[in-house]
Amino acid sequence: MKLEALIFDVDGTLAETERDGHRVAFNAAFDAAGLGWHWDVETYGRLLAITGGKERMLSWWQALDPVVADRELAHRAERVKALHADKTLRYTALVAAGRVRLRPGVATLIEQARTAGLRLAIATTTTPDNVTALLRHTLGEASLRWFEVIGAGDVVAAKKPAPDIYRWVLERMQLAPGAALALEDSANGVVAARAAGLACVVSPSVYTRDDDFADALDLVDEWPALELLRRRHAAASHLADESYSH
């Protein structure tokens, strides 16, 4: 099947957002709320196994002080929601200040895809505001129109490694999974993409280099030129066709 679209993850895929972006913003929000919480680089790396910022905070709170967390069960979700909203404001400010930059090869790949007439989309667990800020301050205001579908935040209940966000994007694009290629940086992303029927190329981020990428179509250090992705997709499609015919 011909390659018609690229579907990008965001955090760790488009940019190295986690260590010096999201983590810093979380800690600033914790300080402002007087919580006494702090996520160092190693701790945050472990927490990334939990997809979604609000989910990460809920898990941390429960593990840190289960008695208090349970006692405040009625208010816990609202407190975390407010804290996450503050964190998002702090993260987008960091992005606007130039603290977060695109990974090597991303801008060129997107330009080549647009020139070739490929459709572009995003499938991520991060919030829409985070996606908008990153695109606007790295690729420019016009880039917000380049991606015909942006699946982000809580548009689906189950986050990666569940395939829901990819299925949501494909449905809105009215696109068969075999006509698209997912671009990811983590094992959770690969599992989600594959479960949605998508082939997935991975370029690990600083936090995911030790993940298991056995189900990825290809593993690259940096995002390559479009032609390489086309060849990988074509080879995978050919193998799938042969398997089906037999």
C-alpha positions in Angstrom: 0.0 0.0 0.0 1.3 3.5 -0.9 2.5 5.7 1.9 0.0 8.6 2.2 0.6 10.1 5.7 3.0 10.5 8.6 1.6 10.5 12.1 4.0 12.0 14.7 4.2 11.6 18.4 5.3 14.8 20.1 7.2 14.5 23.4 10.6 12.9 22.7 9.8 12.6 19.0 9.4 16.1 17.6 11.6 17.5 20.4 13.4 16.5 23.5 10.7 18.0 25.7 10.9 15.9 28.8 14.0 16.5 30.9 14.5 20.2 30.5 10.9 21.1 29.6 8.1 19.2 31.2 10.2 18.1 34.2 11.3 21.6 35.0 7.7 22.9 34.6 6.3 20.2 36.9 8.9 21.1 39.6 8.1 24.8 39.3 4.4 24.0 39.7 5.1 21.9 42.7 7.1 24.6 44.3 4.4 27.2 43.7 1.8 25.0 45.3 4.1 24.4 48.3 3.9 20.7 48.0 7.6 19.9 48.7 7.6 17.5 45.7 10.6 17.3 43.4 11.3 15.1 40.4 15.0 14.7 39.6 16.1 13.4 36.3 16.2 9.8 37.4 12.9 9.9 39.1 11.2 11.6 36.2 12.6 8.9 33.9 10.9 6.2 35.9 7.7 8.1 36.0 7.6 8.3 32.2 6.5 4.7 32.2 3.1 6.2 33.2 1.6 8.1 30.2 -0.1 11.4 30.9 1.0 14.2 33.2 -2.1 14.1 35.4 -1.8 10.3 35.7 1.8 10.7 36.6 1.0 13.1 39.4 -1.8 10.9 40.8 0.5 7.9 40.9 3.2 9.9 42.6 0.9 11.3 45.2 -0.6 7.9 45.9 2.9 6.3 46.3 4.3 9.2 48.4 1.4 9.5 50.9 -1.4 7.0 50.4 -3.2 7.9 53.6 -3.5 11.6 52.7 -4.2 10.8 49.0 -7.0 8.5 50.0 -8.4 10.9 52.6 -8.6 13.6 50.0 -10.0 11.3 47.3 -13.0 13.6 46.6 -10.8 16.5 45.9 -7.7 14.7 44.5 -8.7 14.8 40.8 -9.5 18.5 40.9 -6.3 19.4 42.7 -4.3 17.4 40.2 -6.2 19.0 37.3 -5.4 22.5 38.6 -1.8 21.7 39.3 -1.4 20.3 35.8 -3.0 23.4 34.3 -0.4 25.5 36.1 2.4 23.2 34.9 1.1 23.6 31.3 1.4 27.4 31.5 4.9 27.1 32.8 5.9 24.6 30.1 4.5 26.7 27.3 6.4 29.7 28.7 9.6 27.6 28.6 8.9 26.7 25.0 8.2 30.4 24.1 11.5 31.3 25.6 13.4 28.9 23.3 14.2 26.3 26.0 12.9 23.4 23.9 14.0 22.8 20.3 13.2 20.3 17.6 15.2 17.2 17.3 17.7 16.9 14.4 16.0 16.0 11.1 12.4 16.9 12.1 12.1 20.2 10.3 13.6 18.7 7.1 11.4 15.6 7.2 8.3 17.7 7.6 9.3 20.0 4.8 10.0 17.0 2.5 6.7 15.4 3.4 4.7 18.5 2.6 6.5 19.0 -0.7 5.7 15.4 -1.6 2.1 15.9 -0.8 1.9 13.6 2.2 -0.7 14.2 4.8 0.5 15.0 8.4 -1.1 14.3 11.7 -0.2 14.1 15.4 -1.1 11.4 18.0 0.1 12.3 21.5 -0.8 12.1 25.1 0.4 15.6 25.8 -2.1 18.5 26.0 -3.3 20.5 23.0 -1.7 23.7 24.4 1.7 22.0 24.7 1.4 20.9 21.0 0.4 24.3 19.8 3.2 26.0 21.7 5.8 23.7 20.4 4.7 24.0 16.8 4.3 27.8 16.9 7.7 28.5 18.5 9.8 26.0 16.5 8.1 25.8 13.1 6.2 29.0 13.0 2.5 30.0 13.2 1.8 28.5 9.8 2.7 25.0 11.0 -0.5 24.8 13.0 -2.3 24.3 9.6 0.1 21.7 8.3 -1.3 18.9 10.5 -4.8 18.1 9.4 -5.6 16.2 12.6 -4.1 16.7 16.0 -5.0 14.0 18.5 -3.9 15.3 21.9 -4.6 15.2 25.6 -7.8 13.7 26.8 -9.6 13.2 23.5 -9.5 9.5 24.3 -9.8 8.0 27.7 -7.1 5.3 27.4 -3.7 6.7 26.7 -0.7 5.0 25.1 0.2 2.1 25.1 -3.5 1.8 24.3 -4.1 2.2 20.6 -7.0 4.6 21.0 -5.3 7.9 20.1 -4.0 6.4 16.8 -7.4 4.9 16.0 -9.0 8.3 16.7 -6.6 10.1 14.3 -7.0 7.5 11.6 -10.8 7.6 11.8 -10.8 11.4 11.4 -8.4 11.2 8.5 -10.5 8.4 6.9 -7.3 6.6 6.4 -6.4 2.9 6.4 -3.6 2.0 8.9 -1.5 0.5 6.1 -1.4 3.9 4.3 0.3 5.7 7.2 3.5 5.5 9.2 3.8 6.3 12.9 6.9 8.1 14.2 7.6 7.5 17.8 10.4 7.5 20.5 9.1 5.1 23.1 8.1 1.5 23.6 4.6 2.7 24.8 4.3 4.5 21.5 5.3 1.5 19.4 2.8 -0.7 21.2 0.0 1.8 20.7 0.8 2.3 17.0 1.2 -1.5 16.2 -2.1 -2.2 18.0 -3.8 0.3 15.8 -2.4 -1.5 12.7 0.4 1.0 11.9 4.0 0.3 11.1 6.2 2.4 13.3 9.7 3.9 12.9 11.4 4.8 16.2 14.1 7.3 17.1 14.7 7.0 20.8 14.9 10.0 23.0 17.2 10.6 26.0 14.8 8.8 28.3 13.9 5.8 26.1 17.2 4.5 24.8 16.8 1.3 26.8 13.2 0.6 25.8 12.3 -2.6 23.9 11.7 -1.7 20.2 11.4 -5.2 18.9 8.1 -4.5 17.2 9.3 -1.3 15.4 9.7 -1.3 11.7 13.0 0.5 12.0 15.2 2.1 14.6 17.2 5.2 13.8 19.4 7.6 15.8 18.0 10.7 14.2 15.0 11.3 11.9 16.1 10.5 8.4 15.1 11.9 5.0 11.6 11.0 3.7 13.0 8.6 1.1 14.3 6.2 3.7 10.9 6.2 5.4 9.2 5.5 2.0 11.5 2.5 1.4 10.9 1.1 4.9 7.1 1.5 4.5 7.2 -0.1 1.0 9.2 -3.1 2.2 6.8 -3.6 5.1 3.8 -3.3 2.8 5.3 -5.8 0.4 5.9 -8.3 3.2 2.3 -7.8 4.5 0.9 -8.4 1.0 2.9 -11.6 0.6 1.8 -12.9 4.0 -1.8 -12.2 3.1 -1.6 -13.9 -0.3 -0.2 -17.0 1.3 
